[in-house]
């Protein structure tokens, strides 16, 4: 299995609090992605990174920010958590932006905002 | 309109059956195509890439029709262990010649194989 870990694996937080999810890889892959997965919507891209300090928005980026200060770490921050951000969050990595290369996923973080 | 559309199913088939999943994508500039498998409460994992000429991996056959913007996955001789959600995935490059791609996922098709 690819060396990709997410932390925490489960979190319950209150509305209005900031939350940071961490994705750590040991594969030295250039590209890292954050997705959320919700019933009826499938996987939706939040933000992605194509290098250290190089990030861009995905299709559902409102309310989220990211940072990548090192190749191996990609942080996702919910600036002020809302109940609509209750979801399963997946981090993924790939070597060539997905161009016929495999994207590897972390095991996911289940976030509940109450 | 979503970039990738899939029939969500569910598909319920007996062991040994042949089942086919279909997927359409909206952007003709899409460059590469995949099927991922996701087990319940687990992360998605690559099942197979889909090439223009079609490709086969054991009981699994994938086809791509660029003219119709259509991708298919055929599973022959279904096994209980094939029960999962199958995700159609399309990579759209940011610019022609760029290696920066964004993966777009369909909502997934749920398959249950029963004994």
Contacts between the chains, C-beta under 8 A, distances in Angstrom:
chain1	res1	chain2	res2	distance
A	31	B	100	7.9
A	33	B	103	7.2
A	35	B	105	7.7
A	40	B	107	7.0
A	41	B	107	6.6
A	42	B	87	7.1
A	42	B	105	5.1
A	42	B	106	6.1
A	42	B	107	3.7
A	42	B	108	5.6
A	43	B	44	7.2
A	43	B	87	7.2
A	43	B	105	4.0
A	44	B	105	7.7
A	45	B	102	6.3
A	45	B	103	7.3
A	45	B	104	7.6
A	48	B	102	6.8
A	50	B	100	5.4
A	58	B	102	7.2
A	90	B	43	6.0
A	90	B	44	7.5
A	92	B	103	7.7
A	94	B	103	8.0
A	96	B	99	5.4
A	96	B	101	7.8
A	97	B	91	7.5
A	97	B	93	7.5
A	97	B	98	7.8
A	97	B	99	4.9
A	97	B	100	4.9
A	97	B	101	3.8
A	97	B	102	7.9
A	98	B	32	6.7
A	98	B	91	4.1
A	98	B	101	4.1
A	98	B	102	7.4
A	98	B	103	4.8
A	99	B	31	6.6
A	99	B	32	5.7
A	99	B	91	6.3
A	99	B	93	7.2
A	99	B	99	5.7
A	99	B	101	5.6
A	100	B	32	4.7
A	100	B	49	5.7
A	100	B	91	7.8
A	102	B	46	4.6
A	103	B	46	7.3
A	103	B	103	6.0
A	105	B	43	3.8
A	105	B	44	5.4
A	105	B	45	7.2
A	106	B	43	6.3
A	107	B	42	7.4
A	107	B	43	5.5
A	108	B	42	7.8
A	108	B	43	5.7
